[in-house]
Amino acid sequence: MAVDRIDPEFRALPLAALADAALARGRELGAQHTDLRVERIVSQSIDLRDGTVTGVADSTTVGLAVRVIVDGVWGFASHVELTPARAAATAERAVAVARTLAPVAIERVERAAEPVHADAVWVSDYTVDPFTVPTREKVELLTDWSQRLLASDGVDHVQAGVAVVRENKFYADTAGTTTTQQRVRIDPTITATAVDRAAGGFETMSSLAAPAGRGWEYLTGDGWDWDGELALIPELLAEKTKAPSVRAGTYDLVIDPTNLWLTIHESVGHATEYDRAIGYEAAYAGTSFATPDQLGTLRYGSEHMHVTGDRTVPHGLATVGFDDDGVATGEWDLVRDGVLVGYQLDRTFAPRLGLERSNGCAFADSPHHVPIQRMANVSLQPDPVRDTSTDELIAGVDRGIYVVGDKSWSIDMQRYNFQFTGQRFYRIEDGKLAGQLRDVAYQATTTDFWGSLDAVGGRSTWLLHGAMNCGKAQPGQAAPVSHGCPSARFRGINVLNTQEEGQ
């Protein structure tokens, strides 16, 4: 049973008693809504340089948070002490905050309805809890990876690391919903560096493995071929060091999922967050060009563009059973046939868009932060008709570039003008790969780029990638999020030479 997989230290907390105390006190003080979150977040990071450990950091965050709505105004408070008396006192503080804010509140809170989910339990899709694996074994594996690369000609330095998180949340509200959840995520990294001492430069080659909602099995071969990739990295790095610099100009691009996920994140994921689209949220990463007056009419991209928001995909970093509003999660369309048709939102924003239900995008990264609208797993869907391969996409290009792996990026505060680089690039000549290039960045506006989408690969090319630390809000919060996509082909994209641009 799922409940048996929940961390026993979390299950041992007085969750029901904390909920009873907080909810009862909120009700007594006149709150029309009260909810309680209890969280325990355990994390560990390990870093090695050239096979030597440079850092091991362990942390645990525990606390409770109470939100209330009093006469249409939010109140929030949190505490580290997990006792019923403290939960009741925290509810009192939250009510006091709401009443203090009432004179300056511009709008009254209205929330979309949600069915009651009583005694629900959800656990993410993983096999081996990484916190059951001794730190020594983790270090040994990373050391082995490092030594394999360092033994190869042309590799001067290796950085390796892994970050793991186990997140437990208990939620209860006065409507009767109670949820207990556990999700595990892992982020392995390894980068080889070749130093050109004569020229004073260097090149790097990193693993293409994504952070994922998986357990330790991910690092032992379930979900990624580490042995195969480690054997290839030195060869790829050596080729990169000798590759010619790109000539700036217009090219057709075939973009691998290991690169395209980041373009989706920045140009679609953030742009379709409803709070950004209405200007409610402008901190950290700006607002959005994709405003609600264009819903149903904005030509976001070509007819091949079908993008969904999803909080349920297996191993997704933003996958969860219930959000921090007590909403059961699901999947929905954001862009369909190239047209903007939806947004990511929470229970507070759903009524503003005329929706009866939220699509489950409330999340707080700590018991001491208020839940805000956060990104779902935003994904480009593959060809629904045939399983078009990456090789077939490349075969349709006379002069172009195949882009693999993510690196640096830049986008404006409206999520509209951007440029992206990558890990490695290959010339495409007459439908075939013709060796690596260096110093490539592609540049476009969001609608021009997605409008140039000429074809998408099939299901076999689809890959889930993502990031552990998507930032938003003030005070800043970090959220994990994945983006799935197939290989895709884009026509007539402007390509810059980064070395020339930097001079």
N, C-alpha and C positions, 0 to 999 in steps of 0.2 A: 504493500500500500504506500501511496505517496507520503502520508504522514510519517511513516517509519523512516523516511529518508531525511526528514527535517533534522537539522543539527540538534542533538539532545540538550545542549546547553541553552539553546533558544527555547525549546519546548518546556524546559524546566522553569522558565520565567513565569511569574504570576499573571499571564496575559489576560485571562478572563476577569480576574479581580481588578486589574488596572482599567480595563474597559468599563466594568460596572461602575467604578468610582468616578472616572472622568465623565462618562455619559450622563450619569445621574446628576452630578454637580452642574454640568452645563444646562440640563433641563431645569433644575431647581432655580437657576439664576436667569431663566427666561430666554435661553438660546433656542432658536427655532431649528437649528441643526448643530450637532456636535459630532466630530469624528476623532478617533485616537489612532496614531501610528506608533508601534513599538518596533525598533530596528536594531539589528546587530550586524555590523558589516566588518568582516575580517579580511585583511589583505596582506599580501607578502610580495616583495620584489627582490630579485636577485640579479646582480650585474657582475660580469666578468670582462676583463680586458686582457687579451693575449693569454687566456687560460688561467688567469689569476683573479680570484674574487676581489672586487673593489667595493662591494656593498651588499648587505642583506638587511632589509627593513621589514619589520612586522608591525602591524597596527590593528587595533580593534576599536570600533566606534559603537557605543551603545547609548540608547536614550529613548525617550518618549516625546511625542508631539501631539498637541491638541489644537484643532481648528474649530471655530464656532462661527455661526452666522446669527447676529443679533440685530433684528430690525433691518435686515438687508445689508449689513456691514460685516466684513470678515474680521475675526480676531485670531491671533496665533500666539502660542507660547510653547516652550519645550524645556526639558530638564533631563539630567543624566541619572537621577535617582529613580529606580523602578519600584516604587511602593504605592499602594492604593492611596495613601494619604497625600503623597506627592502628586499623583495623577489628578486627584481632586483639586489640589491647590493650583496645578498648572491649568486646569480648566477655568478656575477663577481668574487667573491672570489673563487667559485668552479672552474671556468675557470683558474684563476691564479694558483690554486693548481695543476691542470692538466699540465699546461705548466711548472711549476717548477719541477714536477716529470718526465717530458718527457725524460730528459737526462739519468735518472737512471732506467727507465722502461725496463725490460728484454723482456717482451712480449707485443704485441698489443692486445687490447680487441676485441674479436669477439663475437657477441651474436646471439643466435638462433632467428629465426623469430617468431613473434606472431601476430595473427589477432588483429585488432583494436577493442577495447571494449569501445564504446562511451556512456557516461552518465549511466554507470552501477551502480546499487545499490544492496547491499547485507547486510542482517542482520542475525545474528546467531539465532539458534533455542532455544528460552527461552520464558517464559510466563510473569514473574514478574521481572521487572528491580529492582535489590536489592538496588539501590540508591533511589528508591521511598519508601522504607521501613524505618521508623524512627529508629535511632540508639537504642532508648529505647526498641523497640520491639525486636530487634536483641539480645540485652543484656538479656531481659526477657526470651527468648527462651533458650539461652545458660545457664542461671541461673537455669531454670527448669531442663534441662538435668543434670546439675551438681548435683543438690539437689537430684534427683532421684537416682543417683549412690551413693552419700554420705550416703543416708539413708539405704543402703544395708550393711549387715554384711561383714566384710573383706575388705571393700574399705576404705583406709585411706586418699587418696588424689585424686583429679580430676582436670585435665587440659582440658579446652574447648576453642575453638576459631573458628573464621571464617575469611577468606580473600575473598574480592570481587573486581573485576576489570571490568570496562567498557572501552573498547578501540575503539576509532574512528580514521579512517584514510581516507584521501582524497589523491588520486594519479592522476597525469596528466603528459603526456609526449608529445614530439613533433611529435610522430606518430599519435596522435589523441585519445589515450585512456584516459578516465577519469573514475575513480571509487570512490564511496563513500561507506564506510563500517562501521558496528558497530558489535562488538561481546562482549558478557558478559561471565564471568567465575566466578566460586565460589569454595572455598576450605574449607569445614567444618572439624573440627578435635575434637575428644574427647578421652581422655585416662584416665583409672582408674588405680590406683597404690595400691598394697598391700605391707605393710612393715613388714618384719620379724625382729622385734627389738632384739630378742634373738640372731639371727645369724648375724644381721647387714646387711641383704640383702633385696631385694625387687623384685617384679614382676609387669609387666604392661600388660594391655589388652586395645587395641585401637579399635575404629570403623574401619570397613573395607570399609567404604564409600570412593569413589574416588572423587578427584576434577573433575569438569565437566564443560562443556560449557552449563550451565543451569542458571536459575535465582533463586530468593528466593523461588520459589515453591519447589525446591529440598529439602529445609530444613523443609518443612511442609508436606512431604510425597509423592511428585510426583517424582518417580525415586529411592526412598530408603525408607525402612521400619525402621524408627528411633525408634519408640516405641518398635517394636519387638527386635531390636538389643540392645537397652538400658536395656531391661528386661533380656537379656541373658548374658551381659558382666560380672556382678558380679559372676554368676555361673561358667562361663568359667575361670575367674580369680582365683576363689577358687580352681578349679580343677588343674590349671596350677601350683599353689604354692605347690601342693602335688605331682605333677607328677615326675616320675623317670627320671634320666638323661639318655640320649641315649648312647648306646654302639656303639662306632665307628666301621665302617665296610661298606660293600657294600649292598645297598638296592635298591629295585624297588621303585620309587616315583610316586605318583599321586599328581600333583601340581595344586592348585586352581588358577583361573585367578587373584585373589587378590594378589598372589605372583608372578606368571609367567610373568606378565606384565613388572616387573622390569628387569628380566633376558632378555626378548626381547629387552627392551630399551638399555641395556648395551652391549649385545653380538650380536645383529642384527641391532638395530636402529643406533647406532653410527658407527658400522662397515661398513654399507652400505651408509654412507655419502660420496659422491664422492670426495670431497676435502680432506677428511682424507685418502681415499684409494690411492690417487696419491701423498700423502705427502705434499700437499699444506698447509693443516691445521694440526698442531701438538700441538698447545697450548691447555692447560686446560685438555684435555682428550686423547691426543695422536693421533696416526694414525690408521691404520687398517691392519689386516692380509689378508683381502679380496680384493686383488689388481686387477686392470682391466685386467691383462694378464690371470686371471683365470675366467673371465666372460664367462658363458656358460659351464664351465667345473668343477668348484669347487663344490665338494660334501659337501655342508653346513650341511645337515642333512638327515634324512630318507625320503622316498617317501611320508610320511604323512605331511611333512613340506611345507606349502604354506603360504608365508608371503607377504603382500601387503603394499605399501605406499599409503596413502589416505589423502587428504585434504578436503574431502567432508562428512565424516560420521557424522550423527546428534549427537550433544553434544560433539564432539571431541574437545579437547583443541587446537589442531593445525588446526582445520577446519576453512576455510576462503574461500570466493568466488574468490578472486584474491590475488596473492602474491605481494611483494613489487617491483617486476619487471613488474607489470601489466599483469601477466600471469593468465589466467583462470585455476582454479585448477581441479584435477581429481583423479583417482585411477590407480595404475599400479602394476605389479608384481616385487618383489625384489628377492624372492626365490620361485621357482616352482618345485614341485616334488623333493624337497631337493637340487636343484641345483641353484647356484647364477645366476640370469638372469637380474638384474637391480640395479640401484643406485638412490639415492635421489640427485637432482641437480637443479641448477638455469640456467638462460639464458646464463651466461658466460661459465659455464662448459659443457652445453649440446653439443656444437660443438666438444669439445675435445673427447667426446664419440661417435661422429658421428651421433648424434640425431638431427632431424630437429626442435624439440620443447623441451623446458624446461618442467619439471613436476611440476613446481610451488613451489619451496622450498626456495625462497628468503624472508628474514624477518629481520627487525630491531626492537629491543625492545624499541626504543625511537626515537623521531625525531632528536636527536643529535648523533645517531649512524648510521653508514653506513649499509645497508642491506648486510647480509651474507647468505650463504647456511645453512638452519636450517632444523631440523627433521620434517617430516610429522607424521601423526598418523600411526605408523608402527604396523601391526596387524597380528597375526597368525589366519588363517581361520579355521572354524570348519569342522567336518566331512561332506562332501557334499552329502553323500548317506543316512545316517540314523542319527537320533537324539540320539546318544549314551549319556547316563547319566553319571554323576560322580560316582554314585553307581555302575554302570556297569564296569567302569574303575577300581574301587577299588576291585570289585569282582574277577577281573583277576589277583590279586596279592596275593601270598602266604605269603610273608614276606616283608613288606615295610613300608613306611611312607607317610601319607597324609599331605601336606604342605599348610598352609592357612595364608594369610596376609604377607605383606612385612616388612622388618626391615633393617638390615645393609647388606652391600655388599662390594665386592672388586674385581677389574678386572685390568689386566695389560694394558699397553699403546698401545698394539696391539689389544685389545678387544678379547683376546684369552684365557688366564688362569684366572679362576674366582672362587669365592665362594659367596654364598648367605645364609642368615638366613631367619627367618620369624617371624610372630606373634605367631602362635601356630602350634603344630605338633601332629599327632595322629599315634599310632602304627596301622599297618594293619597286621592282623593275619588270615590266611585262608580266605581271601577275605572280612573281616569285620573289622570295626574300633574297637580298643581295648584300648581306653583311651589315654590321652595326654602324650607327652614326653617333655623334656626340653633340651636346650643346643645343638640344631641341626644346622648344617650348611652343605650344599651340595657343592661339589667341582668337577670341571671338566675343560676340554678345550672346547671351543665353538663347534668345529666340533664333538668331542666325545659325548658331551651332546645332541646336536640336532640329531646326528646319532643314539642315543639310544631311540629316540622318537618312541614309540611302537603303540600309538593310541591317537587320539584326540576326545574330546567330541563333541556332536552335537550343533546345534544352541541354544538350550535351556540353555546350560552351558556357552555360550559366554557372556563376560562382558567387558565393556570399563573401563579401569583404567588409571592412568597416574600421571603426576607431573606438577606443575605450574612453576618450576624454573630450567629447564634443562640448564646447563651452557656451554658456548663455547666462544672461541676467546679471544683476548687481544686488546683493553680493553674488559673486560668480558661483555657478554650479556646473559640474561635469557629469555628462551622461554617456553611457555606452550605446552605440548604435551601429547596425549593420546595413549594408546595401548590396542587394543581389543584382546581377546584370549578366547578359551574354556578351560575347564579342560583338562589336558593332562597326559599321562602315559609315564614314562621313565624307562628303564631297566638297572640295574647294575650300579648305581651311587654311587660314594664314599661319605660317610657321616662322618663328623668330629664331635667330642664332643668339643664344644667351651670352656667349662670350663677347660678341660684337655689341649687344645691347648694354653690357656692363662697362664698356669703355667710355 
